Amino acid sequence: MGYVAVKGGIEAIENAEKLVHFYRLKGGSPLLQIQQIVDQLRFAVDKVMGEGALYCPEYAALAIKQTEGDLIEASFLLRSYRSTLSRKYYSLPIDTSKMRIIRRISAAFRDIPGGQILGPTRDYTTRLLEFDLMNEDTGSASKYIEELLNQIKIKNDFQDSAIPSFPKIVEYLKREGLLIGSKKSDSQIFDITKEALKFPCPRSGRLQILARGETGGLLALAYSSMRGFGDIHPTIGELRVGYVPLIIPHPGGKGTLYLGEIMVTEAEIIASVKKDDESVPKFTLGYGLCFGHNELKAICMAVLDRSMMSENPKNPAENQEFVLYHIDGIELSGFALHYKLPHYVTFQAELDRLRALQQEGGFKNGEQS
Amino acid sequence: MENKVNVYLNTSRYNFGFLNEEIKKEIRRKILKAVAIPGYQVPFASQELPIAKGWGTGGLQITFSLVGRDDIVKIIDQGCDESVNAVNLKRLIVKTTGVKVTTDTYQATIIQTRHRIPEIELNENQILVFQVPIPEPLRIIEPSEIETRRMHAEMDYGKMWVYLYEDIIKWGDITIGYRYPVLVNNRYIMDPSPIPRWDIPKLNMAKALFLFGAGREKRIYAVPPYTKVKPLEFEDYKFHVENFNGKKCSRCGSSNSFLVEYYNRETGEKTWVCSDTSYCTMRLKHKLSGDEYE
């Protein structure tokens, strides 16, 4: 049979689409509800919101459902949806000292004003499969909740009590002149959603790219710096997780408007010594902040923020170009996957070159004659 | 304290000391090699434990492979017995071995530590197991493992000395605060794990066996008893420990122990306290009863 050129692309695509739905549904088990994903796949939702750069738990959950848990693909859906929304206001800088904290720790000091608050962390769990979860039912779940609430004696006057304030640990070090403070800049922030990347990239732009970078990508580059391809020596001054108020300037020009609150993770790392403007050696600071509960990302972000400030970049993690071009999961995965597209023409051209080389060099069938 | 929190672990299904006996034997073999070549980093097949890599799995594998039913184990983190990580490791050890644990440094036969050597001198019957994050002392000057292995083999330590020299030129003193590199038995430069300078002299000609385990980096090394351990120093720039002159522990009053600072919860003021909580508590107890403790 002779060669038949591939045709009928549309039909193939439509059938592939049908199969995608079929594969998601064919098991016949009860269908995932969006609220279940929001409630029970908390970290996946937060990861997708961060990388998709849109704070919306419901839509992130929808994207996770639609993509069968492929988180980069889900982030991609969210990020592209984001393009359809008009961007009307910049919020005022978030004041994280006003955070309604669920977790807050310092690795720099044993005791800190306000105290170490472990909150919901898996850090100290032994990583063993909890087989009981296989037979978990709503009865046992609600019993667990009831017992826990009884145990910690949630009081009715809970809402009336003022939210305790938690001073920032790095402020103490700044006060003692041990830390180089970050310079306040009056200039407009660099908006990476409206401008192309340029180098050197302003810090506001660097932080934005890191904030929506892929957690695994940030981890790999930050780890390279921690392990030896870098010289940062990070100590976590403070790590906070909690809810922060979001405020915008009043569109009418008078006062401000409170929009609601979002959950964020913030990491401040104290890093290697540098001389400040007066040539006094001081600690430096790296900063990380991302949507939702994602400690790994906030920490790696802070490490990379600091490593990119290196005066003489030698290592990959210190090189702005290297870091900023290589951590956006959506851009990277798109390109990596594009190799699945036909490359018939370019490959034909390469075949031609290789054959020519073999002939001109007196090679035949891969062997020299 | 134990057995309340994690209800899911069915201990009877786990081997004594978690790891299987073949692995323990293999780790002990690697420990023997490490003891035979003081300061040399012996590669070993680091196992997966139910604790994250980088949280003390190297130390834990050494402890698990050495611990016997009669041992008394002490775990400290930054000198503190009650620190979350220490408590957590202790919980796992007790659960999988049933051995006795203690906070008393004198009582312990195996002490696993992160970032500190206890203040009191250890004796010949004790083993101090260090949790090591970065076993390679030359990593600060050379990121490649192939290259650092070669440098150790050839005792090619010139770059390290240049680094220290440049540090002095740039800052007026050596800036390494912890993990101060040491020369063991006049042969290998060794990373003493992130202990403060304060603890470095305790490594020299000590009575106890020091074992170092790096789980993530898959290396075990050792300082056997009565081995020379010298911090790297120049004739005109001598090694020196942290300076706590004029400061003392706000709890037990000690002025000759390693102190850590903290900010008072109520007032925000800075206070000092012993990092070795066991030492501090013992001193406090003896102070109250009126006799001396050292």
Interface residues (C-beta under 8 A of the other chain):
Chain A: F109 R110 D111 I112 P113 G114 G115 L118 D123 Y124 T125 T126 R127 L128 L129 E130 F131 D132 P167 I169 Y172 R227 G228 F229 D231 V273 P281 N315
Chain B: N6 V7 Y8 L9 L49 P50 I51 A52 W55 Q78 C80 S83 V84 N85 N88 R91 L92 I134 E136 R139 I140 E142 P143 W171 T175 V260 E261 Y262 Y263 N264 R265 E266 G268 K270 V273
